[in-house]
Structure formats: structure tokens, C-alpha cells
Amino acid sequence: MEDKSKKKLEFNIIKNDPTSGHGGYGVGALSLDNISPVIIDVDEGDATVDVGAMHARSAVEKGIKFLPNKEDVPNGKLYWLVWVAIERNPLGPYYAGVTACEMTVDREIRRGYKSLPEHVNKMDKAMKRKIMVDHIDDRSKNILVDFLKKHDAAMWERSSDELKQQLHVEG
């Protein structure tokens, strides 16, 4: 397992089963007709693409039993699972659908919180080119904007005003 591959600022192609093929570590190129899961680690201040999230098997989720009540994981570390769909217009590719779902993980007790229906619904909304990220905290918004810009500044520039407005942080 190459540690360097985890830090690449690339999205994944999610055309086929992401767990088949070359071991499922899932660092690939942007897909213009599918969706990529981005995990924001709020404490670490970084974001990475983790194709395992397509089947709830991201590095963050492995070995964790998820509970439906947030109160049952009082010391959970906050993560955001962000679904990013790419589309192409005459000017080129852009971030067309971007939605975010909360997830908390307490490694010590091997428990976490997430709402599976919310994760599925938000993935569906991103695939339908919806923008739903205004509910995430400002730190996470900044992490996501930096990630999207670093991946491809031109794609960010071609993206909708709605995405830029929802991710705008005052100050």
C-alpha cells in the first residue's frame, strides 16, 4: 500500500464496481459521467477521495459499527462525506452536483454515527446535479473549496454560482 496515493488530489472513476480490479484503493481520474466520494477530515484539515465510501467501506468507516443516534457516540470525531458529480458543458468540465453528509467516528470504542438513508439520498441528489453544502461548518467549507480548487481551478471557475455561494465563508 503506497501512502503517497492517499494524498493525491484526484477523483475516482466510478463506472464499475470500485472494489474490483487493482485492490480498490481507488485513486483515479475524474469521471465526467459519475460521482466521487470525498471525505473531509475536519480535525486534520484535509480532504481525500475514497472510493470505498461508495459501499460504506472508506478508510474512515472500516472497523466501525455505525449507530443511528448521534448521542450514542458523544466523543465522535467529525467527518463529512461529500458526493461530487462532474458534468461537462461547452466550456469544459465543472462541479455539477455537490452534497455533504455528516459522519462521526470514535475509534476508541469502534462506534460511529451516520444516517444511511441521508447518505444514499445525498448521493442521489448529487447525481441529479443538486448543490447541498450550505449546512456544513465554515472550516469544512474552506477545506472543500481548497480541495476542489487544487484539483482543478478551471473546473471550480466553471461551476455554478450556487456552489460558490453555498461554500462562501465570511471573514
N, C-alpha and C positions, 0 to 999 in steps of 0.2 A: 504494500500500500504506500503510494507516494504522498507525502504530506503536502508537497507543493501543489498537487492537483486540487486540493480542497480550497485553496486561496485564489484560484483563477476566477476572473470576472467574466465568466461565460455562462450562458444559459444552456439548457438541455433540449435536445430533440426528444419529444415525447410522442413519436409516431407509433411505436410498437411498445411492447412490454419493457419498461425501463429496467426490470430486474434480470432480463436475459442478456446474453452477449458477453461483453467484456468485464463482467464482475459487478456491474451495477453501480459503480462509483459515480457515474453519470456526469462527467464533465464533458460538455459538447458545445455545439454551436447553437445559436439562436434558431428557433423554429418559427417560420412565418405563418404556420397554419395550426399551431398548437399552443400549449401552455407550459410554463415553467414554474416550479415552486421555489420561492426564495425564503430562506429562514433568516430572520433578524434576531441576533443575539444582542439584546438591549444592553446588558451589563458590559459585554466585550466591545460594543460599539461597532459591530461588523455585520455584514450580510453575505450569505453564500447561497448558491443554488444547490439544492439537494433533491435529486430526482426520486430518492426513496420516499419522499413525502407524498408522492402520487398514490402510494399504497400504505400510508401511515407507517413507513419504515425509514424515516430520516434518521440521521445520526442522533439527533435530539430525542427522538421517540423510542429508539431501541432500548429494550430492557425496562421500559416504564409501563406500569399499569395505569391507564387513564380512568379517572373518575368523573362523573357528570356534575359534581358540585365543587365549585371553586373553593368553598370554605373548608373542604376536606384536605386541601393542600395549602395550608396557611403560609408556609415558607417557600412556596414555589418560585422559581426563577422565571421571569417573563421572557417569552419569545413571541414573535409574530410570524405566522406563516402567510406569505404574500403570494398570491397567484398572479402571474404576469402573462398576459396574452399579447402576442405580436401580430400586427397586421401590416399590410403594405398598401400605400396609396401612390398616386403618380409621382410624388416627390421621393418616395422610398419608405422603408420600414419605420414603424413607430410603436410606442407602447399603447396598445388599444384598450386593453382591459386590465385593470389592476384592483385587486381586492385583498383585504387583510383579515386574518382570524387570530384571535388570542390563544395562547397556549402557555401553561405554566408547568414547570418540572422541578421536582425535589428529588435529586439523585440519591440523597442520603436514605430516604425511605422508599425509593424506586416507585414513586407515585407522581401523577401529574393530573392536570385538568385541561380538558378541551371539550368542545361541543362538536361531536362528529357531524350532526346534521348541519351545523353552521359551516364547517369546513367544506362539506360537499356542496352546499348552496352557494358559498362564496366562489368556489372553483367554477361552478356553473355560470355564475354572474360574470366572472372574468372572461370566460369563453364566449359569453354573449356581449362582450366589449363594454361592460359596465365599469365605472370607476367608483370604488367604495373604500377610501382610505382616510377620510377626514376624522375618523374616530380614534386613530392611533395617537400615542403621545408624541410630543414635539421631538424628543430625542430620536425616536424611531423614525419619524418623518424625515429628519435630517440624514439618518443612516441610509434610508431607502433612496432619497434623492441623490446622495453621493454615489451610491451603488449604480443606479440607473445611468447617471451622467458618465461615470467612469467606464461603464460597459460600452456605451456609445452615445456621445454627446449629441450627435446629429439626430439620433432616434428620439432623444429627450426633447430636442428643439421642435421636432415634427409632431410631438404628442399634443394631445388636446389641452386647451386652456383649463378645462375642468380638472384634469390630473394635476396640473401645476398649481391651481388654486387650492385643491384639497391638501396638497403636500406643502403649501407655503407656511412657513413658521415666522411669526413676528419676532423682531429683535435680532 
